[in-house]
Amino acid sequence: MLEVLSYKFMQNALMAAFLASIVCGIIGPFIVTRRLVFISGGISHISFGGLGIAYWLGINPLYGATAFSLAAATWIGFSKQDKMSESDLIIGILWAFGMAIGIIFIHLTPGYAPNLMTFLFGNILTVPRFDIFIISILVLVITLSVLIFYKGFVSVALDEEYSKARKLPVRSLNIGLLILIALSIVTLIQVVGIILVIALLTIPVAVAKEFSIHFKKIILISILFGISICLLGLFISYYIEFPSGASIVIIGSILLGVVKGVKKILKMKLNLDETIN
């Protein structure tokens, strides 16, 4: 184990896993509570267009993914809320358009074309140190923003109509939350890729909700389970040579199934005991 930790690429992977887990725990509960999973999925897939363009331009793909994600989040935030069905349609179209643009520009890039599997499904074992620096900045921005606007975000997430009645800037908070989701997606792309990013944003939250109904506790538990899922998936990926992103998501899904199963068994046992007594 200690020998593995001496490798620089493994140290980078561990730092990326830790940072990704913080993002999952902080932003995930808002995505689940506000039912923004589809929108988050759309933003993640749209980012692939920016990633492909950045690679074609010869710059860090994270820059392009960030630009496209922020643009998509801002546009969605400013779109009319009373046309949700139309918004869903447009998001679905942009979802496919972003993927197509990314594939085309990667194809147009002269020389060796990168493996699309790395972008789509992630490879935490290949995260460079400079990207760790970028991810750290994104995590810091996300964490500070949530700390500063925590009460507003929670209020809007739990009851938007009540928040409007309290004269809170609901639209601004919604746009701000979408921007933070976009930054979170960029952070997680390196770990699990574009296809699996939503799983990492929702699975730790689903596990945490089995243990608590309080928002702050759900955030804390989500971070802890996110760290456990990422680290376990990382080491399985290294030793068994499985794809890292898929390994992390499968471990998380198994953990969620075990937690739900144990909780259901305990509930059945408790009901049985009450019936006998």
C-alpha positions as protocol buffer text, in pm:
chain_id: "A"
residue {
  index: 1
  type: MET
  ca { x: 0 y: 0 z: 0 }
}
residue {
  index: 2
  type: LEU
  ca { x: 276 y: 247 z: 96 }
}
residue {
  index: 3
  type: GLU
  ca { x: 463 y: 167 z: -224 }
}
residue {
  index: 4
  type: VAL
  ca { x: 156 y: 262 z: -428 }
}
residue {
  index: 5
  type: LEU
  ca { x: 125 y: 593 z: -247 }
}
residue {
  index: 6
  type: SER
  ca { x: 481 y: 682 z: -340 }
}
residue {
  index: 7
  type: TYR
  ca { x: 385 y: 718 z: -706 }
}
residue {
  index: 8
  type: LYS
  ca { x: 316 y: 1075 z: -816 }
}
residue {
  index: 9
  type: PHE
  ca { x: 19 y: 977 z: -1034 }
}
residue {
  index: 10
  type: MET
  ca { x: -142 y: 801 z: -736 }
}
residue {
  index: 11
  type: GLN
  ca { x: -88 y: 1106 z: -515 }
}
residue {
  index: 12
  type: ASN
  ca { x: -257 y: 1321 z: -779 }
}
residue {
  index: 13
  type: ALA
  ca { x: -544 y: 1071 z: -803 }
}
residue {
  index: 14
  type: LEU
  ca { x: -594 y: 1074 z: -425 }
}
residue {
  index: 15
  type: MET
  ca { x: -604 y: 1454 z: -417 }
}
residue {
  index: 16
  type: ALA
  ca { x: -850 y: 1459 z: -708 }
}
residue {
  index: 17
  type: ALA
  ca { x: -1071 y: 1202 z: -532 }
}
residue {
  index: 18
  type: PHE
  ca { x: -1070 y: 1404 z: -209 }
}
residue {
  index: 19
  type: LEU
  ca { x: -1156 y: 1730 z: -387 }
}
residue {
  index: 20
  type: ALA
  ca { x: -1425 y: 1562 z: -596 }
}
residue {
  index: 21
  type: SER
  ca { x: -1585 y: 1418 z: -283 }
}
residue {
  index: 22
  type: ILE
  ca { x: -1609 y: 1764 z: -127 }
}
residue {
  index: 23
  type: VAL
  ca { x: -1784 y: 1894 z: -437 }
}
residue {
  index: 24
  type: CYS
  ca { x: -2024 y: 1597 z: -441 }
}
residue {
  index: 25
  type: GLY
  ca { x: -2119 y: 1647 z: -78 }
}
residue {
  index: 26
  type: ILE
  ca { x: -2170 y: 2021 z: -106 }
}
residue {
  index: 27
  type: ILE
  ca { x: -2357 y: 2049 z: -438 }
}
residue {
  index: 28
  type: GLY
  ca { x: -2521 y: 1706 z: -462 }
}
residue {
  index: 29
  type: PRO
  ca { x: -2790 y: 1769 z: -197 }
}
residue {
  index: 30
  type: PHE
  ca { x: -2906 y: 2082 z: -379 }
}
residue {
  index: 31
  type: ILE
  ca { x: -2926 y: 1896 z: -712 }
}
residue {
  index: 32
  type: VAL
  ca { x: -3132 y: 1615 z: -557 }
}
residue {
  index: 33
  type: THR
  ca { x: -3360 y: 1843 z: -354 }
}
residue {
  index: 34
  type: ARG
  ca { x: -3423 y: 2085 z: -643 }
}
residue {
  index: 35
  type: ARG
  ca { x: -3464 y: 1795 z: -889 }
}
residue {
  index: 36
  type: LEU
  ca { x: -3199 y: 1935 z: -1119 }
}
residue {
  index: 37
  type: VAL
  ca { x: -3056 y: 1599 z: -1227 }
}
residue {
  index: 38
  type: PHE
  ca { x: -3167 y: 1633 z: -1591 }
}
residue {
  index: 39
  type: ILE
  ca { x: -3043 y: 1991 z: -1615 }
}
residue {
  index: 40
  type: SER
  ca { x: -2712 y: 1888 z: -1457 }
}
residue {
  index: 41
  type: GLY
  ca { x: -2683 y: 1605 z: -1708 }
}
residue {
  index: 42
  type: GLY
  ca { x: -2746 y: 1849 z: -1991 }
}
residue {
  index: 43
  type: ILE
  ca { x: -2475 y: 2086 z: -1865 }
}
residue {
  index: 44
  type: SER
  ca { x: -2223 y: 1802 z: -1834 }
}
residue {
  index: 45
  type: HIS
  ca { x: -2282 y: 1683 z: -2190 }
}
residue {
  index: 46
  type: ILE
  ca { x: -2281 y: 2037 z: -2332 }
}
residue {
  index: 47
  type: SER
  ca { x: -1937 y: 2085 z: -2174 }
}
residue {
  index: 48
  type: PHE
  ca { x: -1798 y: 1821 z: -2408 }
}
residue {
  index: 49
  type: GLY
  ca { x: -1835 y: 2069 z: -2695 }
}
residue {
  index: 50
  type: GLY
  ca { x: -1608 y: 2318 z: -2518 }
}
residue {
  index: 51
  type: LEU
  ca { x: -1369 y: 2041 z: -2427 }
}
residue {
  index: 52
  type: GLY
  ca { x: -1334 y: 1940 z: -2794 }
}
residue {
  index: 53
  type: ILE
  ca { x: -1287 y: 2299 z: -2913 }
}
residue {
  index: 54
  type: ALA
  ca { x: -1021 y: 2363 z: -2647 }
}
residue {
  index: 55
  type: TYR
  ca { x: -834 y: 2050 z: -2752 }
}
residue {
  index: 56
  type: TRP
  ca { x: -852 y: 2164 z: -3117 }
}
residue {
  index: 57
  type: LEU
  ca { x: -710 y: 2505 z: -3014 }
}
residue {
  index: 58
  type: GLY
  ca { x: -429 y: 2335 z: -2825 }
}
residue {
  index: 59
  type: ILE
  ca { x: -523 y: 2464 z: -2479 }
}
residue {
  index: 60
  type: ASN
  ca { x: -620 y: 2285 z: -2160 }
}
residue {
  index: 61
  type: PRO
  ca { x: -953 y: 2104 z: -2226 }
}
residue {
  index: 62
  type: LEU
  ca { x: -1076 y: 2209 z: -1880 }
}
residue {
  index: 63
  type: TYR
  ca { x: -1084 y: 2572 z: -1997 }
}
residue {
  index: 64
  type: GLY
  ca { x: -1321 y: 2489 z: -2281 }
}
residue {
  index: 65
  type: ALA
  ca { x: -1537 y: 2266 z: -2062 }
}
residue {
  index: 66
  type: THR
  ca { x: -1561 y: 2544 z: -1802 }
}
residue {
  index: 67
  type: ALA
  ca { x: -1660 y: 2807 z: -2060 }
}
residue {
  index: 68
  type: PHE
  ca { x: -1930 y: 2589 z: -2218 }
}
residue {
  index: 69
  type: SER
  ca { x: -2065 y: 2473 z: -1881 }
}
residue {
  index: 70
  type: LEU
  ca { x: -2092 y: 2827 z: -1744 }
}
residue {
  index: 71
  type: ALA
  ca { x: -2255 y: 2951 z: -2064 }
}
residue {
  index: 72
  type: ALA
  ca { x: -2510 y: 2668 z: -2054 }
}
residue {
  index: 73
  type: ALA
  ca { x: -2584 y: 2719 z: -1684 }
}
residue {
  index: 74
  type: THR
  ca { x: -2631 y: 3094 z: -1727 }
}
residue {
  index: 75
  type: TRP
  ca { x: -2858 y: 3049 z: -2029 }
}
residue {
  index: 76
  type: ILE
  ca { x: -3074 y: 2792 z: -1847 }
}
residue {
  index: 77
  type: GLY
  ca { x: -3091 y: 3015 z: -1542 }
}
residue {
  index: 78
  type: PHE
  ca { x: -3214 y: 3314 z: -1742 }
}
residue {
  index: 79
  type: SER
  ca { x: -3462 y: 3112 z: -1948 }
}
residue {
  index: 80
  type: LYS
  ca { x: -3828 y: 3150 z: -1859 }
}
residue {
  index: 81
  type: GLN
  ca { x: -3938 y: 2930 z: -1569 }
}
residue {
  index: 82
  type: ASP
  ca { x: -4296 y: 2903 z: -1696 }
}
residue {
  index: 83
  type: LYS
  ca { x: -4189 y: 2707 z: -2005 }
}
residue {
  index: 84
  type: MET
  ca { x: -4030 y: 2405 z: -1841 }
}
residue {
  index: 85
  type: SER
  ca { x: -4140 y: 2162 z: -2112 }
}
residue {
  index: 86
  type: GLU
  ca { x: -3981 y: 2384 z: -2378 }
}
residue {
  index: 87
  type: SER
  ca { x: -3669 y: 2421 z: -2163 }
}
residue {
  index: 88
  type: ASP
  ca { x: -3643 y: 2043 z: -2130 }
}
residue {
  index: 89
  type: LEU
  ca { x: -3667 y: 2011 z: -2507 }
}
residue {
  index: 90
  type: ILE
  ca { x: -3394 y: 2269 z: -2567 }
}
residue {
  index: 91
  type: ILE
  ca { x: -3171 y: 2115 z: -2301 }
}
residue {
  index: 92
  type: GLY
  ca { x: -3209 y: 1777 z: -2468 }
}
residue {
  index: 93
  type: ILE
  ca { x: -3114 y: 1925 z: -2804 }
}
residue {
  index: 94
  type: LEU
  ca { x: -2813 y: 2109 z: -2659 }
}
residue {
  index: 95
  type: TRP
  ca { x: -2717 y: 1785 z: -2480 }
}
residue {
  index: 96
  type: ALA
  ca { x: -2674 y: 1609 z: -2817 }
}
residue {
  index: 97
  type: PHE
  ca { x: -2533 y: 1920 z: -2991 }
}
residue {
  index: 98
  type: GLY
  ca { x: -2256 y: 1962 z: -2733 }
}
residue {
  index: 99
  type: MET
  ca { x: -2150 y: 1599 z: -2770 }
}
residue {
  index: 100
  type: ALA
  ca { x: -2151 y: 1626 z: -3150 }
}
residue {
  index: 101
  type: ILE
  ca { x: -1944 y: 1946 z: -3150 }
}
residue {
  index: 102
  type: GLY
  ca { x: -1688 y: 1789 z: -2918 }
}
residue {
  index: 103
  type: ILE
  ca { x: -1651 y: 1477 z: -3133 }
}
residue {
  index: 104
  type: ILE
  ca { x: -1615 y: 1683 z: -3453 }
}
residue {
  index: 105
  type: PHE
  ca { x: -1344 y: 1913 z: -3317 }
}
residue {
  index: 106
  type: ILE
  ca { x: -1148 y: 1627 z: -3166 }
}
residue {
  index: 107
  type: HIS
  ca { x: -1167 y: 1456 z: -3506 }
}
residue {
  index: 108
  type: LEU
  ca { x: -1046 y: 1776 z: -3677 }
}
residue {
  index: 109
  type: THR
  ca { x: -746 y: 1808 z: -3447 }
}
residue {
  index: 110
  type: PRO
  ca { x: -430 y: 1718 z: -3641 }
}
residue {
  index: 111
  type: GLY
  ca { x: -198 y: 1450 z: -3510 }
}
residue {
  index: 112
  type: TYR
  ca { x: -286 y: 1189 z: -3251 }
}
residue {
  index: 113
  type: ALA
  ca { x: -650 y: 1203 z: -3143 }
}
residue {
  index: 114
  type: PRO
  ca { x: -712 y: 1134 z: -2773 }
}
residue {
  index: 115
  type: ASN
  ca { x: -914 y: 840 z: -2654 }
}
residue {
  index: 116
  type: LEU
  ca { x: -1272 y: 963 z: -2617 }
}
residue {
  index: 117
  type: MET
  ca { x: -1324 y: 708 z: -2339 }
}
residue {
  index: 118
  type: THR
  ca { x: -1098 y: 917 z: -2115 }
}
residue {
  index: 119
  type: PHE
  ca { x: -1320 y: 1223 z: -2156 }
}
residue {
  index: 120
  type: LEU
  ca { x: -1650 y: 1038 z: -2143 }
}
residue {
  index: 121
  type: PHE
  ca { x: -1577 y: 795 z: -1858 }
}
residue {
  index: 122
  type: GLY
  ca { x: -1283 y: 962 z: -1686 }
}
residue {
  index: 123
  type: ASN
  ca { x: -948 y: 833 z: -1569 }
}
residue {
  index: 124
  type: ILE
  ca { x: -854 y: 958 z: -1227 }
}
residue {
  index: 125
  type: LEU
  ca { x: -513 y: 788 z: -1252 }
}
residue {
  index: 126
  type: THR
  ca { x: -403 y: 1028 z: -1527 }
}
residue {
  index: 127
  type: VAL
  ca { x: -497 y: 1361 z: -1366 }
}
residue {
  index: 128
  type: PRO
  ca { x: -189 y: 1592 z: -1392 }
}
residue {
  index: 129
  type: ARG
  ca { x: -72 y: 1812 z: -1106 }
}
residue {
  index: 130
  type: PHE
  ca { x: -165 y: 2135 z: -1288 }
}
residue {
  index: 131
  type: ASP
  ca { x: -526 y: 2015 z: -1321 }
}
residue {
  index: 132
  type: ILE
  ca { x: -524 y: 1945 z: -947 }
}
residue {
  index: 133
  type: PHE
  ca { x: -438 y: 2312 z: -899 }
}
residue {
  index: 134
  type: ILE
  ca { x: -730 y: 2419 z: -1121 }
}
residue {
  index: 135
  type: ILE
  ca { x: -968 y: 2178 z: -946 }
}
residue {
  index: 136
  type: SER
  ca { x: -856 y: 2311 z: -606 }
}
residue {
  index: 137
  type: ILE
  ca { x: -946 y: 2666 z: -711 }
}
residue {
  index: 138
  type: LEU
  ca { x: -1287 y: 2550 z: -835 }
}
residue {
  index: 139
  type: VAL
  ca { x: -1354 y: 2363 z: -509 }
}
residue {
  index: 140
  type: LEU
  ca { x: -1255 y: 2672 z: -309 }
}
residue {
  index: 141
  type: VAL
  ca { x: -1491 y: 2893 z: -511 }
}
residue {
  index: 142
  type: ILE
  ca { x: -1777 y: 2643 z: -475 }
}
residue {
  index: 143
  type: THR
  ca { x: -1725 y: 2595 z: -101 }
}
residue {
  index: 144
  type: LEU
  ca { x: -1701 y: 2966 z: -22 }
}
residue {
  index: 145
  type: SER
  ca { x: -2005 y: 3047 z: -234 }
}
residue {
  index: 146
  type: VAL
  ca { x: -2219 y: 2786 z: -60 }
}
residue {
  index: 147
  type: LEU
  ca { x: -2099 y: 2902 z: 283 }
}
residue {
  index: 148
  type: ILE
  ca { x: -2182 y: 3265 z: 204 }
}
residue {
  index: 149
  type: PHE
  ca { x: -2524 y: 3200 z: 45 }
}
residue {
  index: 150
  type: TYR
  ca { x: -2608 y: 2881 z: 235 }
}
residue {
  index: 151
  type: LYS
  ca { x: -2935 y: 2999 z: 392 }
}
residue {
  index: 152
  type: GLY
  ca { x: -3063 y: 3137 z: 63 }
}
residue {
  index: 153
  type: PHE
  ca { x: -2974 y: 2824 z: -132 }
}
residue {
  index: 154
  type: VAL
  ca { x: -3137 y: 2597 z: 127 }
}
residue {
  index: 155
  type: SER
  ca { x: -3449 y: 2812 z: 144 }
}
residue {
  index: 156
  type: VAL
  ca { x: -3496 y: 2806 z: -234 }
}
residue {
  index: 157
  type: ALA
  ca { x: -3419 y: 2434 z: -250 }
}
residue {
  index: 158
  type: LEU
  ca { x: -3675 y: 2342 z: 14 }
}
residue {
  index: 159
  type: ASP
  ca { x: -3956 y: 2585 z: -75 }
}
residue {
  index: 160
  type: GLU
  ca { x: -3919 y: 2826 z: -364 }
}
residue {
  index: 161
  type: GLU
  ca { x: -4266 y: 2982 z: -322 }
}
residue {
  index: 162
  type: TYR
  ca { x: -4203 y: 3056 z: 45 }
}
residue {
  index: 163
  type: SER
  ca { x: -3868 y: 3209 z: -52 }
}
residue {
  index: 164
  type: LYS
  ca { x: -4046 y: 3439 z: -298 }
}
residue {
  index: 165
  type: ALA
  ca { x: -4288 y: 3539 z: -24 }
}
residue {
  index: 166
  type: ARG
  ca { x: -3990 y: 3631 z: 195 }
}
residue {
  index: 167
  type: LYS
  ca { x: -3866 y: 3859 z: -86 }
}
residue {
  index: 168
  type: LEU
  ca { x: -3551 y: 3654 z: -141 }
}
residue {
  index: 169
  type: PRO
  ca { x: -3373 y: 3698 z: -479 }
}
residue {
  index: 170
  type: VAL
  ca { x: -3494 y: 3357 z: -597 }
}
residue {
  index: 171
  type: ARG
  ca { x: -3395 y: 3396 z: -961 }
}
residue {
  index: 172
  type: SER
  ca { x: -3044 y: 3512 z: -872 }
}
residue {
  index: 173
  type: LEU
  ca { x: -3004 y: 3226 z: -626 }
}
residue {
  index: 174
  type: ASN
  ca { x: -3120 y: 2977 z: -889 }
}
residue {
  index: 175
  type: ILE
  ca { x: -2874 y: 3113 z: -1145 }
}
residue {
  index: 176
  type: GLY
  ca { x: -2597 y: 3111 z: -885 }
}
residue {
  index: 177
  type: LEU
  ca { x: -2672 y: 2750 z: -795 }
}
residue {
  index: 178
  type: LEU
  ca { x: -2664 y: 2646 z: -1163 }
}
residue {
  index: 179
  type: ILE
  ca { x: -2328 y: 2818 z: -1206 }
}
residue {
  index: 180
  type: LEU
  ca { x: -2192 y: 2627 z: -904 }
}
residue {
  index: 181
  type: ILE
  ca { x: -2331 y: 2304 z: -1052 }
}
residue {
  index: 182
  type: ALA
  ca { x: -2147 y: 2383 z: -1378 }
}
residue {
  index: 183
  type: LEU
  ca { x: -1820 y: 2435 z: -1189 }
}
residue {
  index: 184
  type: SER
  ca { x: -1880 y: 2113 z: -996 }
}
residue {
  index: 185
  type: ILE
  ca { x: -1930 y: 1920 z: -1319 }
}
residue {
  index: 186
  type: VAL
  ca { x: -1600 y: 2052 z: -1456 }
}
residue {
  index: 187
  type: THR
  ca { x: -1432 y: 1939 z: -1135 }
}
residue {
  index: 188
  type: LEU
  ca { x: -1575 y: 1588 z: -1160 }
}
residue {
  index: 189
  type: ILE
  ca { x: -1510 y: 1535 z: -1531 }
}
residue {
  index: 190
  type: GLN
  ca { x: -1150 y: 1444 z: -1454 }
}
residue {
  index: 191
  type: VAL
  ca { x: -1257 y: 1182 z: -1201 }
}
residue {
  index: 192
  type: VAL
  ca { x: -1549 y: 994 z: -1359 }
}
residue {
  index: 193
  type: GLY
  ca { x: -1596 y: 1159 z: -1698 }
}
residue {
  index: 194
  type: ILE
  ca { x: -1891 y: 1334 z: -1858 }
}
residue {
  index: 195
  type: ILE
  ca { x: -2116 y: 1027 z: -1882 }
}
residue {
  index: 196
  type: LEU
  ca { x: -2088 y: 925 z: -1516 }
}
residue {
  index: 197
  type: VAL
  ca { x: -2062 y: 1268 z: -1349 }
}
residue {
  index: 198
  type: ILE
  ca { x: -2429 y: 1276 z: -1244 }
}
residue {
  index: 199
  type: ALA
  ca { x: -2393 y: 942 z: -1068 }
}
residue {
  index: 200
  type: LEU
  ca { x: -2118 y: 1080 z: -845 }
}
residue {
  index: 201
  type: LEU
  ca { x: -2325 y: 1391 z: -769 }
}
residue {
  index: 202
  type: THR
  ca { x: -2631 y: 1188 z: -664 }
}
residue {
  index: 203
  type: ILE
  ca { x: -2521 y: 849 z: -522 }
}
residue {
  index: 204
  type: PRO
  ca { x: -2344 y: 984 z: -208 }
}
residue {
  index: 205
  type: VAL
  ca { x: -2649 y: 1204 z: -143 }
}
residue {
  index: 206
  type: ALA
  ca { x: -2886 y: 909 z: -180 }
}
residue {
  index: 207
  type: VAL
  ca { x: -2678 y: 714 z: 73 }
}
residue {
  index: 208
  type: ALA
  ca { x: -2662 y: 1010 z: 312 }
}
residue {
  index: 209
  type: LYS
  ca { x: -3040 y: 1058 z: 302 }
}
residue {
  index: 210
  type: GLU
  ca { x: -3078 y: 707 z: 446 }
}
residue {
  index: 211
  type: PHE
  ca { x: -2905 y: 829 z: 762 }
}
residue {
  index: 212
  type: SER
  ca { x: -3040 y: 1181 z: 813 }
}
residue {
  index: 213
  type: ILE
  ca { x: -3305 y: 1429 z: 700 }
}
residue {
  index: 214
  type: HIS
  ca { x: -3114 y: 1740 z: 811 }
}
residue {
  index: 215
  type: PHE
  ca { x: -2951 y: 1932 z: 528 }
}
residue {
  index: 216
  type: LYS
  ca { x: -2619 y: 2003 z: 700 }
}
residue {
  index: 217
  type: LYS
  ca { x: -2582 y: 1643 z: 813 }
}
residue {
  index: 218
  type: ILE
  ca { x: -2666 y: 1519 z: 463 }
}
residue {
  index: 219
  type: ILE
  ca { x: -2387 y: 1739 z: 323 }
}
residue {
  index: 220
  type: LEU
  ca { x: -2135 y: 1608 z: 577 }
}
residue {
  index: 221
  type: ILE
  ca { x: -2234 y: 1244 z: 533 }
}
residue {
  index: 222
  type: SER
  ca { x: -2231 y: 1284 z: 154 }
}
residue {
  index: 223
  type: ILE
  ca { x: -1872 y: 1411 z: 169 }
}
residue {
  index: 224
  type: LEU
  ca { x: -1763 y: 1117 z: 388 }
}
residue {
  index: 225
  type: PHE
  ca { x: -1932 y: 858 z: 167 }
}
residue {
  index: 226
  type: GLY
  ca { x: -1801 y: 1033 z: -143 }
}
residue {
  index: 227
  type: ILE
  ca { x: -1446 y: 1001 z: -12 }
}
residue {
  index: 228
  type: SER
  ca { x: -1500 y: 633 z: 72 }
}
residue {
  index: 229
  type: ILE
  ca { x: -1653 y: 557 z: -269 }
}
residue {
  index: 230
  type: CYS
  ca { x: -1381 y: 740 z: -463 }
}
residue {
  index: 231
  type: LEU
  ca { x: -1091 y: 589 z: -269 }
}
residue {
  index: 232
  type: LEU
  ca { x: -1225 y: 235 z: -284 }
}
residue {
  index: 233
  type: GLY
  ca { x: -1301 y: 267 z: -655 }
}
residue {
  index: 234
  type: LEU
  ca { x: -956 y: 417 z: -714 }
}
residue {
  index: 235
  type: PHE
  ca { x: -769 y: 129 z: -551 }
}
residue {
  index: 236
  type: ILE
  ca { x: -987 y: -132 z: -721 }
}
residue {
  index: 237
  type: SER
  ca { x: -916 y: 40 z: -1052 }
}
residue {
  index: 238
  type: TYR
  ca { x: -541 y: 32 z: -985 }
}
residue {
  index: 239
  type: TYR
  ca { x: -509 y: -327 z: -864 }
}
residue {
  index: 240
  type: ILE
  ca { x: -763 y: -496 z: -1093 }
}
residue {
  index: 241
  type: GLU
  ca { x: -702 y: -262 z: -1389 }
}
residue {
  index: 242
  type: PHE
  ca { x: -1068 y: -164 z: -1428 }
}
residue {
  index: 243
  type: PRO
  ca { x: -1174 y: 175 z: -1570 }
}
residue {
  index: 244
  type: SER
  ca { x: -1151 y: 416 z: -1277 }
}
residue {
  index: 245
  type: GLY
  ca { x: -1470 y: 617 z: -1337 }
}
residue {
  index: 246
  type: ALA
  ca { x: -1686 y: 311 z: -1384 }
}
residue {
  index: 247
  type: SER
  ca { x: -1531 y: 143 z: -1078 }
}
residue {
  index: 248
  type: ILE
  ca { x: -1615 y: 443 z: -858 }
}
residue {
  index: 249
  type: VAL
  ca { x: -1976 y: 453 z: -977 }
}
residue {
  index: 250
  type: ILE
  ca { x: -2025 y: 75 z: -939 }
}
residue {
  index: 251
  type: ILE
  ca { x: -1885 y: 83 z: -585 }
}
residue {
  index: 252
  type: GLY
  ca { x: -2120 y: 369 z: -501 }
}
residue {
  index: 253
  type: SER
  ca { x: -2420 y: 188 z: -647 }
}
residue {
  index: 254
  type: ILE
  ca { x: -2339 y: -131 z: -454 }
}
residue {
  index: 255
  type: LEU
  ca { x: -2298 y: 68 z: -134 }
}
residue {
  index: 256
  type: LEU
  ca { x: -2634 y: 237 z: -187 }
}
residue {
  index: 257
  type: GLY
  ca { x: -2801 y: -99 z: -248 }
}
residue {
  index: 258
  type: VAL
  ca { x: -2644 y: -248 z: 66 }
}
residue {
  index: 259
  type: VAL
  ca { x: -2747 y: 48 z: 283 }
}
residue {
  index: 260
  type: LYS
  ca { x: -3104 y: 42 z: 154 }
}
residue {
  index: 261
  type: GLY
  ca { x: -3121 y: -337 z: 191 }
}
residue {
  index: 262
  type: VAL
  ca { x: -2991 y: -337 z: 549 }
}
residue {
  index: 263
  type: LYS
  ca { x: -3226 y: -55 z: 644 }
}
residue {
  index: 264
  type: LYS
  ca { x: -3524 y: -241 z: 497 }
}
residue {
  index: 265
  type: ILE
  ca { x: -3429 y: -563 z: 680 }
}
residue {
  index: 266
  type: LEU
  ca { x: -3394 y: -378 z: 1010 }
}
residue {
  index: 267
  type: LYS
  ca { x: -3732 y: -210 z: 956 }
}
residue {
  index: 268
  type: MET
  ca { x: -3897 y: -547 z: 885 }
}
residue {
  index: 269
  type: LYS
  ca { x: -3737 y: -694 z: 1195 }
}
residue {
  index: 270
  type: LEU
  ca { x: -3856 y: -401 z: 1405 }
}
residue {
  index: 271
  type: ASN
  ca { x: -4212 y: -438 z: 1273 }
}
residue {
  index: 272
  type: LEU
  ca { x: -4200 y: -811 z: 1341 }
}
residue {
  index: 273
  type: ASP
  ca { x: -4081 y: -754 z: 1699 }
}
residue {
  index: 274
  type: GLU
  ca { x: -4358 y: -502 z: 1757 }
}
residue {
  index: 275
  type: THR
  ca { x: -4616 y: -746 z: 1621 }
}
residue {
  index: 276
  type: ILE
  ca { x: -4493 y: -1030 z: 1845 }
}
residue {
  index: 277
  type: ASN
  ca { x: -4485 y: -807 z: 2152 }
}
